[in-house]
């Protein structure tokens, strides 16, 4: 792969509502080098730790990675830990962005890398950091940031770390483990990066947009920064709009702008429901989405969450329950698998929602979904089970009419078109079964919970689509342990695609 190919930015448009800040100069630009960046963003004035904390506090800057933690408190926690322990600090830019529907951080890293580095360098200077670490999961962001470090002559004081592209890679504890050379999964117990992070040092960890916002805040000053947005949430918000949108885009908009206007800009219908906040977020009814305001407070009042800045309109012509079941299965496959809620609860939740969508004893499936939620939420070693449970519960609530239709008639008559991206890594293999050997022992269903299930006759239902990459080891184990030697793994072909199913289980629908 050539350098130009590695530097290719994500193939998505960049749009603005109002004057651009983070996306200034990105219209039609593939990447802003240091000279082009400086023509738009003069070098920000360096500040002491106390001055930078005051700036972030007065500017009401919150993290933009999902948790929305006040940035000033993070800065203070790292500075205090460093003073108390007499240790140097590390600044980490989380550019992993494991959400399938999110591209905003990748756009910044690939097209405006120096804006992100301006913010990271401000924090590193104020904290007297030992180094800056930029964590990424794709080659384009890696190449862009490595080039940016060379352009700024920072190669000795900053480095880029490439980690596996998985949903949980960006979780704080998982990210620190990955940078430290360990498996990037949540550690199982809460360890604050501000106290003990990379190499055991106090670590400031925020996502790429947060550092870009810090750079803009430093450049404009508090008064200039707060000219747009809301009093409690000043500035702009960076969102990724995908799903059924005719014109998917990364959009920069002032906080407080109407979500309905944003959907119109991207050619999206809100009538069938809009997912906000990503796969740990929640569905909004169409009428609620149109009236909602784009801010943490505005979306919370509508019943949603800003989360990772993801907006996915569902659109017409696809089964909402089937789409959500695909996502639930993806989330189950993407877990760390280290605790009961992830190993058992999430696959059970995914299976129950898939049964409801397929019309397999749908009334019992609804009860099974709610039972799995009760057994999953609040019990995990990280927030992944809670976020997944929130997403599934919102599916039942917002699409209650569809749930009733599936219970009454076994389906809604609409296919599952794959509007929501739900690919767990690069799937390379698929399962095949030799029915002349299969005796219905059920071991494969136990080992591949959420992917293989048993039908009413006691035989396994094998998915037509390839096995997610994260489940390949479990699939190999199922093949090796099958008592009847009935299973085998075969390479996927270029024509392997998820089967589109209608409202009733097993009813084929022509691909469109």
C-alpha positions as CSV (number, residue, x, y, z in Angstrom):
1,X,0.0,0.0,0.0
2,X,1.4,3.4,-1.0
3,X,1.7,6.4,1.3
4,X,-1.0,8.2,-0.6
5,X,-3.4,5.2,-0.2
6,X,-2.7,5.0,3.5
7,X,-3.4,8.8,3.8
8,X,-6.8,8.4,2.1
9,X,-9.4,10.1,4.3
10,X,-12.7,8.4,5.3
11,X,-15.0,8.5,2.3
12,X,-17.6,10.7,3.8
13,X,-18.6,14.3,3.2
14,X,-18.0,17.1,5.7
15,X,-20.8,19.6,6.2
16,X,-21.5,22.6,8.5
17,X,-24.4,24.3,10.1
18,X,-23.2,27.8,10.7
19,X,-19.6,28.9,10.7
20,X,-17.1,26.1,10.8
21,X,-14.5,25.7,13.6
22,X,-13.2,22.2,13.9
23,X,-14.0,21.6,10.2
24,X,-12.6,25.0,9.0
25,X,-10.8,24.4,5.6
26,X,-12.0,20.8,5.2
27,X,-14.4,21.5,2.3
28,X,-12.8,19.6,-0.5
29,X,-9.5,19.2,1.3
30,X,-8.1,15.7,1.7
31,X,-5.6,16.7,4.5
32,X,-4.3,20.0,5.9
33,X,-0.5,19.9,6.3
34,X,1.1,22.1,8.9
35,X,1.4,25.1,6.7
36,X,-2.2,25.0,5.6
37,X,-3.3,24.4,9.1
38,X,-1.4,27.4,10.5
39,X,-2.9,29.6,7.8
40,X,-6.3,28.8,9.4
41,X,-5.3,28.2,13.1
42,X,-2.4,30.2,14.5
43,X,-0.3,28.4,17.1
44,X,-2.2,28.7,20.5
45,X,-0.5,30.3,23.4
46,X,1.0,27.9,25.9
47,X,-0.5,27.9,29.4
48,X,0.4,26.6,32.9
49,X,-1.7,23.7,34.3
50,X,-3.8,26.1,36.4
51,X,-4.4,28.4,33.5
52,X,-5.4,25.6,31.2
53,X,-7.7,24.1,33.9
54,X,-9.3,27.6,34.3
55,X,-9.8,27.9,30.5
56,X,-11.5,24.5,30.2
57,X,-13.7,25.2,33.2
58,X,-14.8,28.7,32.0
59,X,-15.3,27.3,28.5
60,X,-17.4,24.4,30.0
61,X,-15.5,21.9,27.9
62,X,-16.7,18.3,28.3
63,X,-15.3,15.2,26.7
64,X,-16.7,14.3,23.3
65,X,-16.1,10.5,23.5
66,X,-19.4,9.5,25.0
67,X,-19.1,10.0,28.8
68,X,-19.0,13.8,28.6
69,X,-16.7,14.1,31.6
70,X,-15.7,17.7,32.4
71,X,-12.2,18.2,30.9
72,X,-11.1,20.6,33.6
73,X,-11.7,17.9,36.2
74,X,-9.6,15.4,34.2
75,X,-6.8,17.9,33.9
76,X,-6.9,18.6,37.7
77,X,-6.9,14.9,38.6
78,X,-3.9,14.2,36.4
79,X,-2.0,17.3,37.8
80,X,-2.8,16.4,41.4
81,X,-1.8,12.7,40.9
82,X,1.5,13.7,39.3
83,X,2.3,16.1,42.2
84,X,1.3,13.6,44.8
85,X,3.2,10.7,43.3
86,X,6.1,12.9,42.0
87,X,5.7,11.3,38.6
88,X,5.8,12.6,35.0
89,X,2.5,12.4,33.1
90,X,1.4,11.0,29.7
91,X,-1.2,12.6,27.3
92,X,-3.2,10.1,25.3
93,X,-5.3,10.9,22.2
94,X,-8.0,8.2,21.9
95,X,-8.6,8.0,18.1
96,X,-9.8,4.4,18.1
97,X,-13.5,5.2,17.5
98,X,-14.7,1.6,17.6
99,X,-18.3,2.5,16.9
100,X,-19.3,1.3,13.5
101,X,-21.4,4.3,12.8
102,X,-18.8,6.9,13.9
103,X,-16.3,8.7,11.6
104,X,-15.9,12.1,13.2
105,X,-12.6,11.4,15.0
106,X,-11.2,9.6,11.9
107,X,-12.1,12.7,9.8
108,X,-10.2,14.9,12.3
109,X,-7.2,12.6,12.5
110,X,-7.0,12.1,8.7
111,X,-7.9,15.6,7.5
112,X,-7.1,18.0,10.4
113,X,-4.4,16.2,12.4
114,X,-2.6,19.4,13.5
115,X,-5.8,20.7,15.2
116,X,-5.8,17.6,17.3
117,X,-2.1,17.9,18.0
118,X,-2.5,21.5,19.0
119,X,-4.8,20.5,21.8
120,X,-2.7,17.6,22.8
121,X,0.4,19.7,22.9
122,X,-1.3,22.4,25.0
123,X,-2.2,19.7,27.6
124,X,1.2,18.0,27.4
125,X,3.1,21.3,27.9
126,X,0.8,22.4,30.8
127,X,1.3,19.0,32.6
128,X,5.0,18.6,31.8
129,X,4.1,15.3,30.0
130,X,6.8,12.8,29.2
131,X,5.1,12.0,25.9
132,X,2.0,12.2,23.7
133,X,0.5,8.9,22.5
134,X,-2.0,8.8,19.7
135,X,-4.0,5.5,19.7
136,X,-5.6,4.6,16.4
137,X,-7.1,1.5,14.7
138,X,-6.9,2.1,11.0
139,X,-4.0,2.7,8.6
140,X,-5.3,6.1,7.2
141,X,-5.3,7.7,10.7
142,X,-2.0,6.1,11.5
143,X,-0.3,7.4,8.4
144,X,-1.8,10.9,8.8
145,X,-0.7,11.3,12.4
146,X,2.8,9.8,11.8
147,X,3.2,12.4,9.0
148,X,1.9,15.1,11.3
149,X,4.5,14.2,13.9
150,X,7.3,14.5,11.4
151,X,5.9,17.8,10.1
152,X,6.1,19.2,13.6
153,X,9.4,17.5,14.5
154,X,7.6,15.7,17.4
155,X,8.7,12.1,16.6
156,X,10.9,11.9,19.7
157,X,8.2,13.2,22.0
158,X,5.1,11.6,20.6
159,X,4.2,8.3,19.0
160,X,1.3,6.6,17.2
161,X,0.1,3.2,18.5
162,X,-2.1,1.0,16.2
163,X,-4.6,-1.2,18.1
164,X,-7.2,-3.8,16.9
165,X,-10.4,-2.2,15.5
166,X,-13.0,-3.5,18.0
167,X,-16.0,-1.9,19.7
168,X,-14.4,-2.2,23.2
169,X,-10.9,-1.1,22.2
170,X,-11.7,2.6,23.0
171,X,-12.8,1.9,26.6
172,X,-10.4,3.7,28.8
173,X,-9.0,0.7,30.6
174,X,-8.8,-1.3,27.4
175,X,-7.0,1.5,25.7
176,X,-4.3,1.8,28.4
177,X,-3.8,-1.9,28.4
178,X,-3.3,-1.9,24.6
179,X,-0.8,1.0,24.7
180,X,1.0,-0.9,27.4
181,X,1.4,-3.9,25.1
182,X,-1.3,-6.1,26.6
183,X,-4.6,-7.3,25.2
184,X,-6.9,-4.3,24.8
185,X,-9.9,-5.3,26.8
186,X,-11.4,-3.7,29.9
187,X,-9.3,-4.7,33.0
188,X,-12.3,-6.0,35.0
189,X,-11.8,-3.5,37.8
190,X,-11.9,0.2,37.7
191,X,-8.5,1.8,37.4
192,X,-8.4,5.5,36.9
193,X,-6.0,6.5,34.1
194,X,-5.5,9.8,35.8
195,X,-3.8,8.0,38.7
196,X,-2.2,5.0,37.0
197,X,-2.3,4.8,33.2
198,X,0.3,4.3,30.5
199,X,3.4,2.8,32.0
200,X,1.8,3.3,35.4
201,X,2.0,7.1,35.1
202,X,-0.8,9.7,35.6
203,X,-2.4,9.8,32.2
204,X,-4.7,12.4,30.6
205,X,-7.0,10.4,28.2
206,X,-9.5,12.0,25.9
207,X,-10.7,11.5,22.4
208,X,-9.6,13.3,19.3
209,X,-12.5,15.8,19.1
210,X,-11.9,16.8,22.7
211,X,-8.4,17.9,22.0
212,X,-9.5,19.7,18.8
213,X,-12.1,21.5,20.9
214,X,-9.4,22.5,23.4
215,X,-7.3,24.0,20.6
216,X,-10.3,26.0,19.3
217,X,-11.1,27.2,22.8
218,X,-7.5,28.3,23.4
219,X,-7.5,30.1,20.0
220,X,-10.8,31.9,20.4
221,X,-10.7,32.5,24.1
222,X,-13.6,31.9,26.4
223,X,-15.7,34.8,25.1
224,X,-15.2,33.9,21.5
225,X,-15.8,30.2,22.1
226,X,-19.1,30.8,23.9
227,X,-20.6,33.1,21.2
228,X,-22.4,30.0,19.8
229,X,-24.0,27.0,21.4
230,X,-26.0,27.1,24.6
231,X,-25.0,28.7,27.9
232,X,-24.4,25.3,29.5
233,X,-23.0,23.7,26.4
234,X,-21.1,26.3,24.4
235,X,-19.4,25.8,21.1
236,X,-20.1,23.3,18.3
237,X,-20.8,19.6,18.2
238,X,-19.3,17.1,15.7
239,X,-21.7,14.4,14.6
240,X,-21.6,11.5,12.2
241,X,-24.9,11.1,10.3
242,X,-25.3,7.7,8.5
243,X,-28.0,5.1,8.6
244,X,-30.5,5.7,5.8
245,X,-29.4,9.3,5.2
246,X,-29.2,10.0,1.4
247,X,-26.2,12.2,2.0
248,X,-24.2,10.7,4.9
249,X,-21.8,13.2,6.4
250,X,-19.7,14.3,9.4
251,X,-21.5,17.5,10.4
252,X,-20.3,20.4,12.6
253,X,-23.2,22.2,14.2
254,X,-23.7,24.7,17.1
255,X,-24.9,23.0,20.3
256,X,-28.7,23.5,20.6
257,X,-29.5,23.4,16.9
258,X,-32.6,21.4,15.9
259,X,-32.0,17.7,15.1
260,X,-34.7,18.0,12.5
261,X,-32.7,20.5,10.5
262,X,-29.6,18.3,10.6
263,X,-31.7,15.4,9.2
264,X,-33.0,17.5,6.4
265,X,-29.5,18.6,5.5
266,X,-28.5,15.0,5.1
267,X,-31.6,13.9,3.3
268,X,-33.0,11.7,6.1
269,X,-36.5,10.9,7.2
270,X,-37.2,10.8,10.9
271,X,-40.6,9.1,10.8
272,X,-39.4,5.6,11.4
273,X,-37.1,6.4,14.3
274,X,-33.6,7.8,14.8
275,X,-30.8,6.2,16.8
276,X,-28.8,8.8,18.7
277,X,-25.6,8.3,20.7
278,X,-24.5,5.1,18.9
279,X,-25.0,1.5,19.9
280,X,-24.9,2.4,23.6
281,X,-27.4,5.1,22.9
282,X,-31.2,5.0,22.4
283,X,-33.8,5.2,19.7
284,X,-36.0,8.3,19.4
285,X,-39.5,8.3,17.8
286,X,-39.7,10.3,14.7
287,X,-41.7,13.1,16.2
288,X,-39.4,13.3,19.2
289,X,-36.3,13.4,17.0
290,X,-37.6,16.3,14.9
291,X,-38.3,18.4,18.0
292,X,-35.1,17.5,19.8
293,X,-32.1,19.8,20.2
294,X,-28.6,18.7,19.6
295,X,-27.0,18.9,23.0
296,X,-26.5,16.6,25.9
297,X,-29.4,18.2,27.7
298,X,-31.6,18.5,24.6
299,X,-31.3,14.8,23.6
300,X,-31.7,13.6,27.2
301,X,-35.0,15.5,27.4
302,X,-36.1,13.7,24.2
303,X,-35.2,10.3,25.7
304,X,-31.9,9.9,24.0
305,X,-28.3,10.6,24.6
306,X,-25.6,12.5,22.7
307,X,-23.1,9.8,23.5
308,X,-20.4,9.5,20.8
309,X,-22.1,11.9,18.5
310,X,-23.8,9.4,16.2
311,X,-27.1,10.0,14.4
312,X,-28.6,7.0,12.5
313,X,-32.1,7.5,10.9
314,X,-33.7,4.2,10.2
315,X,-35.7,5.1,7.1
316,X,-38.6,3.1,5.6
317,X,-38.7,-0.3,4.2
318,X,-36.6,-2.2,6.8
319,X,-37.7,-4.1,9.9
320,X,-36.7,-2.2,13.0
321,X,-36.5,-5.3,15.1
322,X,-34.4,-7.1,12.6
323,X,-32.0,-4.2,12.4
324,X,-31.7,-4.0,16.1
325,X,-31.2,-7.7,16.4
326,X,-28.2,-7.5,14.0
327,X,-26.7,-4.8,16.3
328,X,-27.4,-6.8,19.4
329,X,-25.6,-9.8,17.9
330,X,-22.7,-7.6,16.9
331,X,-22.4,-6.1,20.4
332,X,-22.5,-9.6,21.9
333,X,-19.7,-10.7,19.6
334,X,-17.6,-7.6,20.4
335,X,-17.6,-8.0,24.2
336,X,-14.5,-8.9,26.1
337,X,-16.1,-12.1,27.3
338,X,-14.5,-11.7,30.8
339,X,-17.6,-11.7,33.0
340,X,-21.0,-13.4,33.2
341,X,-23.1,-10.6,31.7
342,X,-20.8,-10.5,28.6
343,X,-20.2,-14.3,28.2
344,X,-23.8,-15.3,28.8
345,X,-26.1,-12.4,29.2
346,X,-25.4,-10.5,26.0
347,X,-25.6,-13.6,23.7
348,X,-28.9,-14.6,25.4
349,X,-30.2,-11.0,24.9
350,X,-29.1,-11.1,21.2
351,X,-30.7,-14.5,20.7
352,X,-34.0,-13.5,22.3
353,X,-34.2,-10.3,20.2
354,X,-33.4,-12.3,17.0
355,X,-36.2,-14.7,17.8
356,X,-38.6,-11.8,18.2
357,X,-37.6,-10.3,14.9
358,X,-37.8,-13.7,13.1
359,X,-41.2,-14.5,14.6
360,X,-40.0,-17.5,16.6
361,X,-42.4,-17.7,19.6
362,X,-42.3,-13.8,19.7
363,X,-44.3,-13.4,22.9
364,X,-42.0,-15.7,24.8
365,X,-39.1,-13.9,23.0
366,X,-40.2,-10.5,24.5
367,X,-40.2,-12.0,28.0
368,X,-36.8,-13.5,27.3
369,X,-35.4,-10.1,26.2
370,X,-36.6,-8.4,29.4
371,X,-35.3,-11.3,31.5
372,X,-31.9,-11.1,29.8
373,X,-31.8,-7.3,30.4
374,X,-32.5,-7.8,34.1
375,X,-29.7,-10.3,34.4
376,X,-27.3,-8.1,32.4
377,X,-27.7,-4.5,33.3
378,X,-25.6,-3.2,36.3
379,X,-23.7,-6.5,36.6
380,X,-20.8,-6.2,34.2
381,X,-17.2,-5.4,34.8
382,X,-17.4,-2.4,32.4
383,X,-20.2,-0.4,30.8
384,X,-20.7,-2.6,27.7
385,X,-23.5,-4.7,29.1
386,X,-25.3,-1.6,30.4
387,X,-25.1,0.2,27.1
388,X,-26.3,-2.9,25.2
389,X,-29.2,-3.3,27.5
390,X,-30.1,0.4,27.1
391,X,-30.1,0.0,23.3
392,X,-32.3,-3.1,23.4
393,X,-34.8,-1.7,25.8
394,X,-35.2,1.4,23.7
395,X,-35.9,-0.8,20.7
396,X,-38.8,-2.4,22.5
397,X,-40.2,0.9,23.7
398,X,-39.9,3.0,20.5
399,X,-41.0,0.2,18.2
400,X,-43.7,-1.1,20.4
401,X,-46.2,-1.2,17.5
402,X,-43.7,-3.4,15.6
403,X,-43.3,-5.6,18.6
404,X,-47.1,-6.0,18.8
405,X,-47.3,-6.8,15.1
406,X,-44.5,-9.5,15.4
407,X,-46.4,-11.0,18.3
408,X,-49.7,-11.0,16.5
409,X,-48.7,-12.2,13.0
410,X,-45.1,-13.4,13.4
411,X,-43.5,-10.5,11.6
412,X,-44.0,-7.1,9.9
413,X,-43.5,-8.2,6.3
414,X,-40.4,-6.0,5.8
415,X,-36.9,-7.3,5.0
416,X,-33.8,-6.5,7.0
417,X,-31.8,-4.3,4.7
418,X,-28.7,-3.8,6.9
419,X,-29.2,0.0,7.3
420,X,-27.2,-0.1,10.5
421,X,-23.6,-1.2,10.2
422,X,-22.9,-4.3,12.3
423,X,-19.8,-6.0,11.1
424,X,-17.6,-7.4,13.8
425,X,-14.2,-7.3,12.2
426,X,-13.4,-8.9,8.8
427,X,-15.5,-12.1,8.7
428,X,-13.4,-14.7,6.8
429,X,-15.1,-18.1,7.5
430,X,-18.6,-19.5,7.7
431,X,-20.0,-22.6,9.3
432,X,-21.3,-25.6,7.4
433,X,-23.1,-28.6,8.9
434,X,-23.3,-32.1,7.6
435,X,-26.9,-33.0,8.5
436,X,-26.3,-36.7,7.9
437,X,-23.9,-36.6,11.0
438,X,-25.7,-34.0,13.2
439,X,-27.4,-35.6,16.2
440,X,-28.6,-32.3,17.8
441,X,-26.2,-32.5,20.8
442,X,-26.4,-28.6,21.1
443,X,-22.7,-28.2,22.0
444,X,-22.2,-25.7,19.1
445,X,-25.1,-23.6,20.4
446,X,-23.5,-23.5,23.9
447,X,-20.1,-22.5,22.5
448,X,-21.5,-19.9,20.0
449,X,-24.3,-18.4,22.1
450,X,-26.0,-15.6,20.2
451,X,-24.8,-16.9,16.8
452,X,-26.0,-20.5,16.7
453,X,-29.3,-21.5,18.4
454,X,-31.4,-24.7,18.6
455,X,-34.7,-24.9,16.8
456,X,-38.0,-26.4,18.1
457,X,-36.8,-29.9,16.9
458,X,-33.6,-29.8,18.9
459,X,-31.2,-29.1,15.9
460,X,-28.9,-26.2,15.5
461,X,-29.8,-23.2,13.3
462,X,-26.6,-22.2,11.5
463,X,-26.3,-18.6,10.2
464,X,-25.9,-18.2,6.5
465,X,-23.6,-15.2,6.9
466,X,-19.9,-15.6,7.8
467,X,-18.8,-15.9,11.4
468,X,-17.7,-12.6,13.0
469,X,-13.9,-12.5,13.2
470,X,-14.1,-12.1,17.0
471,X,-15.9,-15.5,17.3
472,X,-13.6,-17.5,15.0
473,X,-11.7,-19.1,18.0
474,X,-15.1,-20.2,19.5
475,X,-16.2,-21.6,16.1
476,X,-13.0,-23.6,15.7
477,X,-13.6,-25.0,19.2
478,X,-17.1,-26.0,18.3
479,X,-15.9,-27.8,15.2
480,X,-13.2,-29.6,17.1
481,X,-15.6,-30.7,19.9
482,X,-18.6,-31.6,17.8
483,X,-19.5,-35.2,19.0
484,X,-20.8,-36.1,15.5
485,X,-18.0,-34.4,13.6
486,X,-20.8,-32.6,11.7
487,X,-19.4,-29.1,11.7
488,X,-16.7,-27.6,9.5
489,X,-15.4,-24.0,8.7
490,X,-15.1,-23.0,5.1
491,X,-13.7,-19.7,3.6
492,X,-16.3,-17.1,2.8
493,X,-16.8,-16.3,-0.9
494,X,-17.1,-12.8,-2.4
495,X,-20.9,-13.5,-2.8
496,X,-21.5,-14.2,0.9
497,X,-24.0,-11.6,2.2
498,X,-26.4,-11.6,5.1
499,X,-29.7,-13.2,4.0
500,X,-32.6,-10.8,3.8
501,X,-35.6,-12.3,5.7
502,X,-39.1,-11.1,5.7
503,X,-41.5,-10.7,8.6
504,X,-41.9,-14.5,9.1
505,X,-38.9,-16.6,9.8
506,X,-37.3,-18.2,6.8
507,X,-39.4,-16.3,4.3
508,X,-36.9,-15.2,1.6
509,X,-37.0,-11.7,0.2
510,X,-35.3,-10.8,-3.1
511,X,-32.2,-8.6,-2.6
512,X,-32.6,-5.0,-3.7
